[in-house]
Amino acid sequence: MEESARFASEIIGLERVGGSDGEAAFRSDGMYHRICLTDGTPEQQSIGLELSDEAGFDAAKQALASAEFPVREADPDECKRRHVRRALITQDGSGNEIDLVVRPARSGRRYFPSRDAGITGFQGLGLRSTSPDKDLRFWTEVLDARVSDRVGDITYLRIDERHHRVVLYPSKRKGILDIALDVESFDCVMQNSYFMKERQIKVLQGPGRETTSGQSFLRFQGPDNMMFSYVHGMEHVEGRRPRQFNLRNDSLCSWGSHCADVPELRTSTI
């Protein structure tokens, strides 16, 4: 726990805001917290999505039950730990835990990072998918996400104007693959690249530019083999049909960087 907490603060540059026993919470913007570390196993990972309003809470619960996805309402203690008013706890087709929350807490204090990494907010994440068809139904038919693009069977999903907030990666196991944080500029991506190399943090891919979304990125390895990314410049997508790219390195990075150490990002061509 303490190693991971130190990495989040000293290396990634997040602001630590405490947490209950066995937890460490971190800010990346105006929310009370964006990332919470807990003692446990990868099977206990969860991600949170904010519902637009409380009126949709019961509708979401009914939609999940009708589609035969497990769903239950969080008890008061679970909501308190999440710093939300209400939450639905469900699972996608792969068994990844998804929390649908309303009224998450914001902080009255200005976000103050632990180092000058240039972080401006939480961009999104990549999820491992052991059941791509069922996961796609969960996200698009139940949660109303939309497909932006595909690289092979890797699927980019948007829930707002940005190209994507969630990426589904076909995998042999479930869990979070990547946590992406927005930074101020491309300069910040490059500066962080040198920062990681100076401290012998393993860079997994990049600096590069994502072919589908246009964002520049740097992917690096954290504790427990978790992958983190600094990203900047994602395109906004409206009114465009999803595109299909072949599973090639130049489909994942238009600059030619490739990732050989993460099976979900490995391709057969360079």
C-alpha positions as CSV (number, residue, x, y, z in Angstrom):
1,M,0.0,0.0,0.0
2,E,2.7,2.5,1.0
3,E,4.8,1.8,-2.0
4,S,1.8,2.3,-4.3
5,A,0.8,5.5,-2.4
6,R,4.4,6.9,-2.7
7,F,4.4,6.1,-6.4
8,A,1.0,7.9,-6.9
9,S,2.3,11.0,-5.1
10,E,6.0,11.3,-5.9
11,I,6.1,9.8,-9.4
12,I,2.7,10.3,-10.9
13,G,2.2,13.7,-9.2
14,L,-1.2,13.3,-7.6
15,E,-2.4,15.0,-4.4
16,R,-3.0,12.7,-1.5
17,V,-6.1,13.5,0.5
18,G,-6.1,10.7,3.0
19,G,-8.6,7.9,3.1
20,S,-10.1,5.5,5.7
21,D,-8.2,2.6,7.3
22,G,-6.4,0.5,4.6
23,E,-7.0,3.1,1.9
24,A,-5.2,6.0,0.3
25,A,-7.1,8.6,-1.8
26,F,-5.7,11.0,-4.4
27,R,-6.9,14.0,-6.3
28,S,-6.2,15.0,-9.9
29,D,-8.6,17.9,-10.2
30,G,-11.6,19.5,-8.4
31,M,-13.2,16.3,-7.3
32,Y,-12.7,15.1,-3.7
33,H,-10.8,12.1,-5.1
34,R,-10.2,10.3,-8.4
35,I,-8.1,7.3,-7.5
36,C,-8.4,5.3,-4.3
37,L,-5.9,2.6,-3.4
38,T,-7.1,-0.2,-1.1
39,D,-5.5,-3.4,0.3
40,G,-6.7,-6.3,-1.7
41,T,-6.3,-8.3,-4.9
42,P,-6.8,-7.3,-8.6
43,E,-10.2,-9.1,-8.5
44,Q,-11.4,-6.4,-6.1
45,Q,-10.8,-3.4,-8.5
46,S,-13.7,-1.2,-9.4
47,I,-14.4,1.9,-11.5
48,G,-16.9,4.6,-10.9
49,L,-19.2,6.4,-13.4
50,E,-21.3,9.4,-12.5
51,L,-25.0,9.3,-13.6
52,S,-26.3,12.6,-14.9
53,D,-28.9,13.0,-12.2
54,E,-30.8,11.1,-9.5
55,A,-33.8,10.6,-11.8
56,G,-31.8,8.1,-13.8
57,F,-30.8,6.0,-10.8
58,D,-33.9,3.8,-10.7
59,A,-34.0,3.6,-14.5
60,A,-30.4,2.4,-14.6
61,K,-31.1,-0.2,-11.9
62,Q,-34.1,-1.5,-13.9
63,A,-32.1,-1.5,-17.2
64,L,-29.3,-3.5,-15.7
65,A,-31.7,-6.1,-14.1
66,S,-33.6,-6.4,-17.4
67,A,-30.4,-7.1,-19.3
68,E,-29.5,-9.7,-16.7
69,F,-26.4,-8.0,-15.3
70,P,-25.9,-8.3,-11.5
71,V,-26.9,-5.1,-9.7
72,R,-27.5,-4.0,-6.1
73,E,-27.7,-0.6,-4.3
74,A,-24.7,0.2,-2.1
75,D,-25.3,0.5,1.6
76,P,-24.6,3.8,3.5
77,D,-21.1,2.6,4.6
78,E,-20.2,1.8,1.0
79,C,-21.5,5.2,-0.2
80,K,-19.5,6.9,2.6
81,R,-16.3,5.2,1.5
82,R,-16.9,6.3,-2.1
83,H,-17.9,9.9,-1.1
84,V,-21.1,9.7,-3.1
85,R,-24.8,10.0,-2.1
86,R,-26.0,6.8,-3.8
87,A,-24.4,4.1,-5.9
88,L,-25.4,1.0,-7.9
89,I,-22.8,-1.8,-7.9
90,T,-22.8,-3.9,-11.0
91,Q,-20.5,-5.9,-13.2
92,D,-19.9,-6.0,-17.0
93,G,-19.8,-9.3,-18.9
94,S,-16.2,-9.9,-17.9
95,G,-16.9,-9.5,-14.2
96,N,-15.3,-6.0,-13.9
97,E,-17.0,-4.1,-11.1
98,I,-18.7,-0.9,-12.2
99,D,-20.1,1.6,-9.7
100,L,-22.8,4.0,-11.1
101,V,-22.9,6.9,-8.7
102,V,-24.9,10.1,-8.1
103,R,-23.6,13.3,-6.4
104,P,-20.0,12.5,-6.0
105,A,-18.2,14.9,-3.6
106,R,-16.2,17.8,-4.9
107,S,-13.5,19.5,-2.9
108,G,-13.6,23.2,-1.7
109,R,-9.8,23.4,-1.9
110,R,-7.8,24.1,-5.0
111,Y,-6.1,21.0,-6.4
112,F,-2.4,21.2,-5.5
113,P,-0.2,18.5,-7.1
114,S,2.7,16.9,-5.3
115,R,5.0,17.7,-8.2
116,D,4.8,19.7,-11.5
117,A,3.6,16.9,-13.8
118,G,1.1,19.2,-15.5
119,I,-1.9,17.0,-14.6
120,T,-5.2,18.7,-15.3
121,G,-7.7,15.8,-14.7
122,F,-8.7,12.2,-15.1
123,Q,-9.1,11.3,-18.8
124,G,-10.3,7.7,-18.7
125,L,-9.2,4.1,-18.5
126,G,-8.6,0.8,-20.4
127,L,-10.4,-2.3,-19.3
128,R,-9.4,-5.9,-19.9
129,S,-12.3,-7.8,-21.5
130,T,-12.7,-11.6,-21.4
131,S,-16.1,-11.4,-23.0
132,P,-16.0,-8.6,-25.6
133,D,-19.5,-9.2,-27.1
134,K,-21.2,-9.2,-23.7
135,D,-19.1,-6.2,-22.5
136,L,-20.0,-4.2,-25.6
137,R,-23.7,-4.9,-25.0
138,F,-23.2,-3.7,-21.4
139,W,-21.6,-0.5,-22.4
140,T,-23.6,0.4,-25.5
141,E,-27.1,-1.0,-24.9
142,V,-27.4,-0.6,-21.2
143,L,-25.1,2.4,-20.4
144,D,-25.6,4.1,-23.8
145,A,-21.9,4.5,-24.6
146,R,-21.0,4.8,-28.3
147,V,-18.3,3.1,-30.3
148,S,-15.8,5.7,-31.7
149,D,-13.3,3.4,-33.4
150,R,-11.9,-0.2,-33.4
151,V,-8.3,-1.5,-33.8
152,G,-8.8,-5.2,-34.5
153,D,-11.2,-6.0,-31.6
154,I,-9.9,-3.2,-29.3
155,T,-12.9,-1.0,-29.0
156,Y,-12.9,2.8,-28.1
157,L,-16.0,4.0,-26.3
158,R,-17.2,7.6,-25.8
159,I,-19.7,8.8,-23.2
160,D,-19.3,12.6,-24.0
161,E,-17.8,14.7,-26.7
162,R,-14.3,13.2,-26.4
163,H,-13.2,10.4,-28.7
164,H,-13.2,7.9,-25.8
165,R,-13.3,7.6,-22.1
166,V,-13.2,3.8,-21.9
167,V,-11.2,1.3,-24.1
168,L,-12.0,-2.4,-24.1
169,Y,-9.0,-4.7,-24.7
170,P,-9.6,-8.4,-25.4
171,S,-7.7,-10.3,-22.8
172,K,-7.5,-13.6,-21.0
173,R,-8.3,-11.9,-17.6
174,K,-10.4,-9.1,-16.3
175,G,-9.3,-5.9,-14.6
176,I,-8.1,-2.4,-15.2
177,L,-5.3,-2.2,-17.8
178,D,-4.6,1.5,-18.0
179,I,-5.3,4.7,-16.1
180,A,-5.0,7.8,-18.2
181,L,-4.5,11.4,-16.9
182,D,-4.8,14.6,-18.9
183,V,-1.8,16.9,-18.9
184,E,-1.6,20.6,-19.9
185,S,0.4,20.2,-23.1
186,F,2.6,18.0,-25.3
187,D,5.6,19.6,-23.6
188,C,4.3,18.0,-20.3
189,V,4.3,14.6,-22.1
190,M,7.9,15.0,-23.1
191,Q,9.0,16.4,-19.8
192,N,7.4,13.4,-18.0
193,S,9.2,11.1,-20.4
194,Y,12.6,12.4,-19.2
195,F,11.4,12.4,-15.6
196,M,10.5,8.7,-15.8
197,K,13.8,7.7,-17.5
198,E,15.9,9.7,-14.9
199,R,14.2,7.7,-12.1
200,Q,14.4,4.4,-13.9
201,I,10.6,4.0,-14.2
202,K,9.8,1.6,-17.0
203,V,8.3,3.3,-20.0
204,L,6.0,0.9,-21.7
205,Q,5.1,2.9,-24.8
206,G,5.7,6.4,-26.2
207,P,6.0,9.2,-26.4
208,G,3.6,8.5,-29.2
209,R,0.4,9.7,-30.9
210,E,-2.7,7.6,-30.8
211,T,-3.9,6.9,-34.4
212,T,-7.6,6.8,-33.5
213,S,-8.0,9.8,-31.2
214,G,-5.1,12.0,-32.1
215,Q,-3.9,12.3,-28.5
216,S,-0.2,12.2,-27.6
217,F,0.7,9.8,-24.8
218,L,3.3,8.3,-22.5
219,R,2.6,4.9,-20.9
220,F,4.6,3.7,-18.0
221,Q,4.5,0.9,-15.4
222,G,3.4,1.4,-11.8
223,P,3.2,-1.0,-8.8
224,D,1.4,-4.3,-9.3
225,N,2.1,-4.0,-13.1
226,M,-0.6,-1.3,-13.4
227,M,-0.1,0.9,-16.5
228,F,-0.5,4.7,-16.2
229,S,-0.6,7.2,-19.1
230,Y,-0.1,10.9,-19.4
231,V,-2.2,12.1,-22.4
232,H,-2.9,15.4,-24.2
233,G,-4.9,16.6,-27.2
234,M,-7.7,14.1,-27.7
235,E,-10.0,14.9,-30.5
236,H,-13.7,15.6,-30.0
237,V,-15.9,13.3,-32.1
238,E,-19.4,14.2,-33.2
239,G,-21.4,12.8,-36.1
240,R,-18.7,10.4,-37.4
241,R,-19.2,6.7,-38.1
242,P,-16.9,4.3,-36.2
243,R,-13.8,3.3,-38.2
244,Q,-12.1,-0.1,-38.3
245,F,-8.3,-0.3,-38.2
246,N,-6.2,-3.5,-38.6
247,L,-4.4,-4.7,-35.5
248,R,-1.0,-3.2,-36.4
249,N,1.4,-1.0,-34.4
250,D,0.8,1.9,-36.7
251,S,-2.9,1.6,-35.9
252,L,-2.2,2.1,-32.2
253,C,0.5,4.7,-32.6
254,S,0.9,6.8,-35.8
255,W,4.5,7.7,-34.8
256,G,5.6,4.1,-34.7
257,S,6.1,3.4,-31.0
258,H,5.1,-0.1,-30.0
259,C,4.5,-2.0,-26.7
260,A,6.0,-5.5,-26.4
261,D,5.5,-5.9,-22.7
262,V,1.7,-5.7,-22.4
263,P,-0.1,-8.6,-24.1
264,E,-3.2,-6.6,-24.8
265,L,-1.2,-4.0,-26.8
266,R,1.0,-6.5,-28.6
267,T,0.6,-6.9,-32.3
268,S,2.1,-9.2,-34.9
269,T,3.5,-6.4,-37.1
270,I,5.8,-3.4,-36.5
